[in-house]
Amino acid sequence: MEIIIAKNYDEMSRISAEIIAAEVRKNHDLTLGLATGDTPVGTYKELVKLYKEEGLDFSKITTFNLDEYVGLAPLHENSYNYFMKENLFNHVNINPSRVYVPQGNTNDPEIFCEWYENKIKEAGGIDLQILGIGRDGHIAFNEPGSSFASRTRVKALYKETIEDNARFFKKEEDVPRFAITMGIGTILEARKILLIANGKKKADVCAKFIEGPVTSMITASALQLHCHATVVLDEEAASMLTRTEYYNWVRDNKKLVQKKIGR
């Protein structure tokens, strides 16, 4: 994994957006995996800014979101479909026919999950997958103990995840107990992965998934097995890492390394 430590949330968001934008500029037909939650909001704002000020073109981009709550209709204010429209889709020139978000109110979640997997395959797979991380180390809604071979499926949410997400609902009882989520196996098949995290509350788990053992109890640690994963953290989220000096040296000397190997 490449570890990039930003000074604060705003810088983390700018760096992340530039990484995404660089991939969009290289491949106008990019298939992009998207995440929701507090963390990527700033990144999406930066992407909207790049669209408005520099003409970053989303018209041929295909997107697949990681997850959605079971039982929530797309127009529900707490659905991830609604979140994506409010924070990105309504503000750039993306083609709605190229946007895929799991359908939380589907009549048959099992059949839908199979359909979603097939749509990703038909698109040629995901070129760049954006991820956040939960306090318990989960990516998407792959809670601790999830199989690294798992595919898109319905997953029961941990109590800690429900408590964390209660702030988005009127009361904790309103938080759905199940979600449709891409599996870890699905995520690891993305050609490139970008995980972003910020804040002191993520410091412990970031240290564990980056520098600790690979374990299904911290599903983000599966990224250690990926050949092209980038992690962008703010200083608070990186505060418990033990190899910060090395990560910063690599960041500062990356251009020298690329020059030596002829990139």
N, C-alpha and C positions, 0 to 999 in steps of 0.2 A: 504493500500500500504506500502511496505517496501521501504524506501528512503535511498540510499547509496550515500554519497558525496565523490567524488574522488578529489585529489589535482588538476589534470589537465586532458587534453584530453587523453594523453597517458595512464595514470592510469585508467581513465574511460574505455578506450578501452580494457585494460588488464582484468579489473574486469568483464566487459561484456562478453568477450570471454571465461573467465573461467566459468561463469554461464552457457553459452551455452554448453561448452565442458563437464561440469559435467552432463548435461542432456543427451548428446550424449553417454557418457560412461555408464550411467545407462540404457539407452534404445537404442540399436543399430538400431532399426526400427523406430526411432523418426520421427515424421512429424513436420517439422520446417517451420514457417512462416517468410519470409524475407522482409527487408526494403531496400530502396535505399537512395541516397542523400549523402551529405558530412559527416554527423555524423557517419554512420556505417562503413566507409572505414577503419578506424583504427581497429575496431573490427574484420573485415574480414581479415585484415593483420595478426592480432594476431591468428586467427583461422588457417590461412595458416601456420603460424610458428609452431603451435601446431601439425599440420598434419606432417610437415616436420621433426620436432625435436622429437616429442613424439609419432608419429604414430596415431594420432587421426583419427578414421576411419569414413568416410562419405559414404562408399559404399552401405549401406542399408538405408540411410537417404532419406526421401521424402521431397521436398521443394515446397512451394507455395509462390509466391511473392504477395505483397499487391496490386500492381497497375502497370499501363502502360499508356502512352499517346495514345490517339486515333489518328490513322493515321500513326504512325511510325511502320515500318517493324522491325522484330527482329534484323536484321543486321545494322540498323541505329545507328550511333555512339552516338546518344542521347537517344536511347531506353533503358529501364531498363533491357531488356534481355541482351543487349550488356554490360551494366554496371556490371551485375552479373557475366558474363563470365570473364570480365577483372579483377574484384576484388576478385572473389572467385572460381567460377566453374572451370576455366581453371587451377587452382593451387592445387586442392585437388582431391581425388579419388571418386568424386560423380558420380553416374550413370545418364547419360543424360535422360534416360527414366523415371527417378523419379523426374525430374525437371519440374515445372509448373510456367510459367510466363504469365500473361494475354497477349493475342494477339491483339496488337494495330491496326493492319491492317485487322482485320476480316471483312467479308462482312456483317455480321449481329451481331452487338455488343450485342443486347438483348438476342439472342439465345446463344451466347458465354458465357455471364454472367451466364445464367442458367446452362450451361454445367460446368463452373468453380465451381460453388457452389456444383454441384453434385459430381465432382471429389474430393473436400475436404471431403464430406460426405463418399464417397467410401474409402477414405484413413483412415477413422476412426476419422476425425477431426484433428485439429492442436494441437499438444502437447505443443509447445512453440512458441509464436508469438513475433517477434522482431519489435519494433516500433521506429520511430523518431517522432518529433513534429514540426509543422510549427509555424511561428511567430504569427499567428492568432489562434493557439491552435488546428489546425487540426491534425488528425492521418490518415495515408494513404492519400487519397484525399477527405476525408469526411470534406468538408468545413463547416464553421459555419452555424448552422441551420439544419444540417443533422439529420435525425431521428436515435435514438438509436436502433431502430429495423431494420435499413436498411441492405440490403444484397448486394452482388456484383452487380454493376450497372455502368452505364455511368453517370459521374458527371461533371457539368460545373465548371470550375476553377475560383476562385476569382481573381480580378485584382492584389491583393497583392501577391498571389501565383505565378501568371504569372511573376510579376516583380522579385520575389525572384529567380525563376528558369531561368530567362533570361541569367544569367551568364554562363549557360551551352550551350547556343546557340549563333550564330553569331550576332543576333539582336533579340530584344523582339518580333518582328512580327513573328519570326519563332517558338515561343513557342506554342504548341498546346493549344487550348482553352477547350478541353474536355479530360477526362481520364476514363479508366475502373478502378474501385477500389473496393476492398472488403468493405462491409458495416460495420458499427459499430456493428450491431448484429452479423455478422460473426466473427469479431475480438473478441468480448466478449465471444464467445463460445470456444475460445482457453483455454486449461487447465491451462496454465501459460502464463503470458505476461511479457516481458522485454522492457521497454522504456528507451532510452538513449538520452541525450541532453547535449550540451556544448555551452559555450560562453555567453557573456553579453546580446546579442540580444535575448536570450531565457529566461533570468532571470524573466522577468515580467510574461510571459505566464506560466512558470513552477510554479511560486508561485500561480497563479490563478487556474491551473488545479489540483494542489496538495492540497492547503489549502482553496481554494474558493468553491463556491457552484457548485453543479452538474448542468450543463446547456448545451443545444445543441449548444449554441453560442461558447463554447470552447469544442470541441468534445472529447478532451483528458480527460476531467473531468469524462467521462463515466467510466474510469478505477477505480474511487472510488467505483464503484459497483462490481468490480471483486474481487473474493476471493483469488487470488494468483497473484498479480501484483507487480513487482519490478521496481523501477526507479533508474537509475544510472546517476548522474549529476556530472559535474566538479564544482569546487568552484564558477566559474563565473556564471554558469547557476543556481546555488543554492543561489546566493548572496541576493535574495529578500525573501527567505523563513524566516518565523518568528520562526520556531520550530527547527532550526538547531541543537541546543544543544541536544534536545531530540533524533533526528534522529542519531546523532553521538553516543549518549549513547547506543541506541539500537544496532547499528552496533558493537560497541566495546564489548558489553556484550551478544551478540547473542548466543555464545557457552555456556554461563552459563545458559541462559534461556532454550536452547535445552536440556542441561543435566538434568535440574530440571523436565522437562516433559517427559524425557526418550527417546529422539530422538537419 
